[in-house]
Amino acid sequence: MGTGPVTRGNRTVHHAVAIITLLLVTAGANLTGCGKEDNGHAAKEDTAPAEQQEATSGSAEQAEADKGTGNGAGLTDETLEELISRSYQYVAMYNVNNKFAESQGGWNTCVADTQLKDHTMRDIARPNNDTLYISCLLDLRTEPVVLNIPAFNTDYASLMITGYDHYVNIPLSSREGHFSEPQKTLIYSARTEGYDGTPVDGIDQVFEATGDFVSAVFRVMPHSNEPQRFQEITGQMQSIKPVTLSEYRGNPPKTRQPVDFPATGETDIAIFGDNLLEVMQFVFNHTTFDPDNPLDQRLLAIYKPLGVEPGREFDPESVKELDGERTRAMAKRIREEWLTKMNDPELMNKMQPRMFQPKGETDLETLLAVSIYGPIGVPREEAVYPTVDSSDGEPLNAMHDYVVRMDKDSLPPAGAFWSLTLYDLDNGFFIPNERKKYSVGKNAGMKLNEEGGIDIYIAAEKPEGVPDENWLPIERKDMNLNLVMRIYEPDLEQLKEWSPPSAEKLSD
């Protein structure tokens, strides 16, 4: 295939004609985690750096006394809250990417799903029953990594690349016509040794990631309702293996230096309390910061007085000492506040267009919210996830049966496919059943009626005349239920006029 364009997180460079096309626009004004206007500057004058506060005290003894005390390196509550709010996206993604790397055998590895999740899955809430994943964790320090990507015989596939900064890039998507034929994608960062984005013969796409340690995650609809096609797709998925640029050229890979990663936390809150400065120093050394991006520059400005800035080695003796318990408590409070805010549908509708976007197309408020609620999602151009509630306004409960009715004109506006998945409300787990039937849709199976619509039943026993494909089994007991619709490649214009269906309670 010839040499393709170079995609760099926020721009594409067409080397053939030396034209740089800016794809993203840096936001002129962003929001803090508290909902205040943020242009990259301190919100108030009393958020001066710690060194300034110490200097104005006129006492070296007082400055030393502040270090390691409940005053937390001399930070006011407002400054500490800003520090945590601006750090959350990095802490969350450091935990996610590094834990995945630990669990699948290290960096420069790819692991592909071969089976959809079932009701024994208890590791995550509301697991996806529509797509399989290929999880690649890449170390880009020493040399670029090449992914040889096959054509996928599927209605939907996408590739998402995310570094520690939690900006989401989708360099490949079936929505854009990709995956219809094989291609080779090369991934590198601004710090990759000996490589500057120069086109490589035979490489179709060059992508500049925003970090040295990144996750490259493929989502692929496996068409599990078609066994032969399912086997073909899972075989295609397992063929993806990362190779270094040296290996691609037929040479041995360059030696990667070992890395002393700071400890991950059992939770993000644990990092805030135990080793925030160490983690952020590591993140700073392996992340690209834009000198013209207000969010980037404000983050660096807050950490500099604490002794943390790009290019330094972490030295616990030279950095300011944060009060771990105070920082942990503040992070926990921020998390709890945002979990409550996320129940506000008006706020969610306002934030949705900015969720899981590249740098320059989102803001701090949205980054904070999604980092707390659930990192690594796809933007609404790829998928949206409306819930289906009861028509009487009462919580859905397994003591009753329900039907979700959609005529041909009210089906979800999906460019690829849609599904309706059933969970228990409290835990977000699939409802156990012998048929392992957890969703209705093109992947799990569905049957439209003669008019092109569909009636989906949530019932303890299959109603007479209802196709098996359209029945979601429940166990008759007092358990609240949760119906989540997934719409892949939604038509965003039609979506403005479309409303999710409701679940109608059937007579007992």
PEWOKA-V608303 format. One record per backbone hydrogen bond with DSSP energy under -1.0 kcal/mol. CO is the residue of the C=O (numbers start at 0). NH is the residue of the N-H. Records with the same first field share a line. If there is no record, write none. Layout:
# PEWOKA-V608303
CO = NH, NH
This chain:
# PEWOKA-V608303
4 = 205
5 = 12
6 = 207
7 = 9
9 = 22, 23
10 = 7
11 = 20
12 = 5, 14
13 = 18
18 = 13
20 = 11
29 = 37
31 = 34
35 = 31
37 = 29
43 = 46
48 = 52
49 = 53
50 = 54
51 = 55
54 = 57
58 = 62
59 = 63
60 = 64
61 = 65
62 = 66
65 = 68
68 = 71
71 = 74
75 = 79
76 = 80
77 = 81
78 = 82
79 = 83
80 = 84
81 = 85
82 = 86
83 = 87
86 = 90
87 = 91
88 = 92
89 = 93
90 = 94
91 = 95
92 = 96
93 = 97
94 = 98
95 = 99
96 = 100
97 = 101
98 = 102
99 = 103
100 = 105
108 = 136
110 = 134
117 = 120
131 = 219
132 = 112
133 = 217
134 = 110
135 = 215
136 = 107, 108
137 = 213
140 = 192
143 = 244
144 = 186
145 = 242
146 = 184
148 = 182
151 = 153
155 = 220
156 = 173
157 = 218
159 = 216
160 = 168
161 = 214
162 = 165
168 = 160
171 = 158
172 = 175, 177
173 = 176
178 = 151
182 = 148
183 = 203, 204
184 = 146
185 = 206
186 = 144
187 = 208
188 = 191
191 = 194
199 = 202
202 = 3
204 = 185
205 = 6
206 = 187
209 = 287
211 = 139
213 = 137
214 = 161
215 = 135
216 = 159
217 = 133
218 = 157
219 = 131
222 = 225
225 = 229
226 = 230
227 = 231
228 = 232
229 = 233
230 = 234
231 = 235
232 = 236
233 = 237
236 = 239
242 = 145
243 = 247
244 = 248
245 = 250
246 = 249
258 = 260
266 = 270
267 = 271
268 = 272
269 = 273
270 = 274
274 = 278
275 = 279
276 = 280
277 = 281
278 = 282
279 = 283
280 = 284
282 = 285
285 = 211
289 = 292
292 = 296
293 = 297
294 = 298
295 = 299
296 = 300
297 = 301
298 = 302
299 = 303
302 = 305, 307
303 = 306
305 = 319
308 = 311
314 = 317, 318
320 = 67
322 = 326
323 = 327
324 = 328
325 = 329
326 = 330
327 = 331
328 = 332
329 = 333
330 = 334
331 = 335
332 = 336
333 = 337
334 = 338
335 = 339
336 = 340
337 = 341
339 = 342
340 = 343
343 = 347
344 = 348
345 = 349
346 = 350
347 = 351
350 = 353
351 = 354
356 = 167
357 = 360
362 = 366
363 = 367
364 = 368
365 = 369
366 = 370
367 = 371
368 = 372
369 = 373
378 = 381, 382
381 = 488
383 = 486
385 = 484
388 = 502
395 = 480
396 = 399
400 = 505
401 = 457
402 = 503
403 = 455
405 = 453
406 = 409
411 = 413
412 = 490
416 = 487
418 = 485
419 = 439
420 = 483
422 = 481
423 = 427
427 = 125
428 = 423
432 = 435
437 = 421
439 = 419
440 = 444
444 = 440
448 = 451
452 = 448
453 = 405
455 = 403
456 = 471
457 = 401
458 = 473
462 = 465
466 = 469
467 = 470
469 = 456
471 = 458
474 = 476
476 = 478
478 = 397
479 = 424
481 = 422
482 = 387
483 = 420
485 = 418
486 = 383
487 = 415
488 = 414
489 = 491
490 = 494
493 = 496, 497
502 = 390
503 = 402
